[in-house]
Amino acid sequence: MRVLAVEPYFGGSHRSFLEGWASRSRHTFVFRTLAGHHWKWRMRLGAVELAEGLKDAVKDSGGVDSFDVVWCSSMLDVALWRGVVDRAVGRLPHVVYYHENQFAYPTAPEKEADVRDLHFGLTNLTSAWAALESGRPWRKGMAARLWWNSAYNRDTFVGGAGDLLGKSPAKHHGVMQRWLPRINAACAVEPPGITLVDAPRKKQIGEPMRIAWAARWEHDKQPEAFFRAMHALEGRGVDFRLSVMGERFNLVPGVFEQAEEHFAARIDRWGYVPDRKDYERALAEADVFVSTAAHEFFGLAAVEAASAGCSVVLPRRLAYPEVFGEAALYYDDEETLVETLADLAHTRRPRHAGVRAKRYGWDTRAKQLDAALEAAGKG
């Protein structure tokens, strides 16, 4: 099959997913992408920008008439895209991959808890509907066209969409309510693949416990909770080293600067690690990976850490229990996070989750995604 892959936010996990799959796929992918920044503008206008000049952009790879299916992420406004793109492309079956959904995404701390731009959630919703109406309109029994990286992601979307539509003042919103059963029936959980870490583990007996935290340096990853736990461990006399990694953007929470100064003598790595091999070495050197995320629709960094041999210590919520099952160590609050880490430092009994992580390796997932896309492309 020839796949037109449309990604308005070609960065971070979105980029690694698409490049990882395409490089191992039996299908031929042609990318149409925009850089991974300014996500709100990408959702608003990315469809128009990507549709403009499409013929010229793909003419050397066979032209728009040569594609069999369109794959896109939920960052694309599919309804708008199908309205402005070349008709030959708009008529193709579309498959939408939801890395996240805007109904479950936490609002920024400077905003009131109940303030949310509902238009982005509605875009997620209308994109689902537009995908079901593409190609041969989706009917029960056809292959899924709406893919989710976890059941948690799917369920929070369906629940959030239902709550929103139930509040609609439109007299005919019951028509929209009938969307949801059809949308739900067209969903499939298709986890992303990961590049399994194969760097050799380096650990010397008697060394301090090495703790890794890797996430975007933003509010929704709750770095404050992580550093409070580190202060508590320090207060208990636990000896540990720190690797705090991840991308930083314009607004970096002030807690990072404070923590860098306070924990300076304990730090092994600090900040973004751009080289993949260096990042894998950092995970292989760590004993424990900790997440304090307020939202997580899959947990790519945690799965990669597990594949490197780390014990993973995760909140007992979000997508984590679904992804890891009994292979992870879970905590319910900051107190139990500290207790779990202190116990690990004392007993040194790791909970290896590597076997669980292997099910998400690209050698397995690329074949499964290929088969699912081929089935959806027949619609």
Secondary structure by P-SEA (a helix, b strand, c coil): cccbbbbccccaaaaaaaaaaaacccbbbbbbcccccaaaaaaacaaaaaacccccccccccccccccbbbbccccaaaaaaacccccccccbbbbbbcccccccccccccccccccaaaaaaaaaaaaaaaaccccccccccccbbbccaaaaaaaaaaaaaaaaaccccccccccaaaaaaaaabbbbbbbbcccccbbbbbccccbbbbbbcccccccaaaaaaaaaaaaaaacccbbbbbbbbbcccccaaaaaaaaaaccccccccccccaaaaaaaaaaccbbbbbcccccccaaaaaaaaacccccccccccccccccccbbbbccaaaaaaaaaaaaaccccccaaaaaaaaccccaaaaaaaaaaaaaac
